Amino acid sequence: MDDFVRNKLIEWDLQKWMDKFEDEEITEESFYELNDELIDKLIPKVGPGLKFKKRFKQLKEKQSANEETVNLSAEVLPSTSDKGKRRFDQPDESSKLQPPAKRQRSSQPLEAIVLSDVKNIMKFVHARLHEKDKLSAFLKKKISDLETDKRELVGVFGKTGAGKSSLINAIIEEKNLLPSGSVSACTSVMIKVEANTQGSNYEADIEFITPEEWKDELWSSYQFLGDNEDCEMDVDNDYHDISEKFSALYGEEWRGKSSEDLMDGKYFREIPEFLQGRRKILSCESAKELSARCVKYTRSDSKQGNGKDVKKWYWPLVKCVTVRVPNNDFLQHVTLVDLPGNGDRNKSRDKMWKQIVENCSTVWIVTEINRVIAEKEAWEILESASSYIGNGGECRQILFICTKSDHIEDSDDHSAAQRRDLIVKRNMQVKDEVRKEFSRLHKIKKHFTDDHFKVFTVSSKEFLKKKRLNADETEIPKLQQFLQDLNDCHSETFNYVSGAYGILSLIQGANCRGVASKKHVCGELERTMGQQLKQVAKAMAEAYRTFERCLSEGVESSICSYGQKLKTFLYYRKKGSAFHGTLKRVVQSGGIYKPKKGKQININMMLASHLMDSIDEDFRKTFPNEVKCGAFNGVIETFSLNTDFLNKHKDVELQLRFLKTEEEKIKAKLNKTIRTQKKDVYNSVTQKIKEIMEESYIKAAAFRGPGTLNNMRETIERHVHSNKGMFEWAKNTMLEKLDALMQYILETLQKTMMESIELSLKTDNCSLPDFSAELSMVKENYDKLQK
């Protein structure tokens, strides 16, 4: 089920049947093919079924009316051929094409108009192509591959009260969207904010953790409380964290009950979706209404604002909330994600946290301006996330955002102009201080250079009220422009149009019979490809040797230092017996523990640290996150068949144009694959060590009673000493994954381009429809974009 179907069901108040549509894989294309019999199977109840049929009929009538207003010859498919006008009443697949309604073009940017027109043309071409021969099937697949859905993820980090919600509201100009302003309440779950491209309502898509995951969390929390009954609680106050979570959902009823008792269905009557494994969809006409209805799913207990009337809070059960905003230009291709600082103790939420963080193209670190250097939490968040967003992710920029920049002490005795001057001067000083602090963070600098780091001093309040600062001085417009730049879909539009131009050129070229130079050109291209692939293989081999050398050095350092590292951690002295509880949580969570405050504890990363330090800088150079820089010293970017034979071989000009666009497409596709797979390569070292250590964590977690702390310590120490080979094994795992990625790149380049060469220049006697009019139209749009 795609967004179109989902939004129609929400709009028609039939979201209860979404699971059925999803099970049957109903998409926009198949949606319009539904008949009464199929609708009855999807919605067996009479009332909702009749409602759907009525709305469905109205939708199709409206669409038909729109279609009648379109002059297809002039608007979409102008004919430049002398063979007459294109016929759309032919009884073939092309009759299924849904032409667009007439648009008010004056309000649309050029890229949007061009992309829409070219997509409609290619839908028409795809529908008319049969699959009776190899070339036609190849062309249909190439048209399907043109479709791209580019969304940029912006991760927004910051401590409670830093002003993240107010910042997001101000930037997207939706004052009442995300709850803010309460000191006692904070956002407790991940919140995605993106555009509602299918409807006019404000929507919240609430995804719950599974009942099994909640049951596991209840059990582990009760185990922790029992194990630490006689121990002094950690300074991070785990007990308070558990108590807050349980009291939010159960009130005081959880005390004295077992974890099994707390899974009784009576506690979840208001949210049947949780027990049914479904998402809950809220749809409202205003942002303010949606915010009020969402608060119980996103915020910890608040007695202010929207939370004052809430008796039961469901945020402990929520995995993620996706808020969709209608008619918002800032979010067309961007998703803002309000994230907890260093992950989550719940395994499901933590897994999602890592996936989102690793996919962020930009990270915003939000903190209050008056404590920007003294307040360590923001810097700790950045440091703890650096490996996830840097070499282990695809972040290209870090924006350090200092909020409440209109606040300044002792300003009452100054005039408005003097206050403004003081604020502006202070903000400039803060920017300099933040940049200097960043330059001292050596761990982060292994992943990011100064060019990737920018500082903003913003005031959401002043952006709305403009009492002390003008709009530009609040720097909110700069962040809005930043989002607009991310939204810029020109490159995606150009890639689509260029690919379409190449495909139509190949079709036109294939219809030209008896081209004499095909064999000669084919031979030249194959020789060139062989030479280019050797250059790619050479660059990759050099990178492999570099990693092998660095990792070998890392193995030696790890063997020499692991004993001291373990001792420093395992025998760390905290007040009283607090460390007993901390270590218990660490081993219960696979060697990783996220305290409510302070730095994350990760034994696996600690053991892997020398291995990771040995490769970090070379890894960043080999796999840069910047779009303009290519992997393996840019050798894939420079790969080329040198198809500039266009002036030399006019008779195969169309085929060569297709090969040129195919070359660009496969390089873009490989770059995306590399950005994804390099994360797996980078994280493989820590993951391998975690797998090897798992046995010791399970044994240590099983200890109870007197002597538990020493038993846990000794178990971990013995396991590491007897598995010193883990560092060599982790090294080999990374090299194996790196080799597999390199082989995939070489094989994909060779296979894709060879197939394209053969089908372009070695295929004869294929009967393809005439698309000369469509080629002319796409060429015209291609030329517009080039200008």
Buried (B, 14 or more C-beta within 10 A) or exposed (E): BBBBBBBBBBBBEBBEBBBBBBEEEBEBEBBBEBEEEEBBEBBEEEEBBEBBBEBBEEBEEEBEEBBEEBEBEEBBBBBEBEEEEBEEEEEEEBEEBBBBEEBEEEEEEBBBBBBBBBBBBBBBBBBBBEEEBEBBBBBBEBBEEBEBEBBBBBBBBBBBBBBBBBBBBBBBBBBBBBBBEBEEBBBBBBBBBBBBBBBEBBBBBBBBBBBEBBBBBBEBBBBBBEBBEEBBBBBBBBBEBBBBBBBBBBEEEBEEBEBEEBBEEEBBEEBEBBBEEBBBBBBBEEBBBBBBBBBBBBBBBBEEBBBEEBEEBBBBBBBBBBBBBBEBEBBBBBBBBBBBBBBBBBBBBBEBBBEBBBBBBBBBBBBBBBBBEEBEBBBBBBBBBBBBBBBBBBBBBBBBBBBBBBBBEEBEEEEEEEBBEBBEEBBEEBBEBBBEBBEEBEBBBBBBEEEBBBBBBBBBBBBBEEEBBEEEBBBBBBBBEBBEEBBBBEEBBBBBBBBBBBBBBBBBBBBEEEBEBBEEBBEBBBEBBEEBBEEBBEBBEBBBEBBBEBBBBBBEBBBEEBEEBBEEBBEEEEEEBBBBBBBBBBBBBBBBBBBEEBBBBBBBBBBBBBBBBBBBBBBBBBBBBEEEEBBBBEBBBEBBBEBEBEEEBEBBBBBBBBBBBBBBBBBBBBBEBBBEBBBBBBBBBBBBBBBBBBEBBEBBBEBEEEEBBEBBBBBBBEBBEEBEEBBBBBBBBBBEBBBEBBEBBBEBBBEBBEEBBBBBBEBEEBEBBBBBBBBBBBBEBBEEBEE
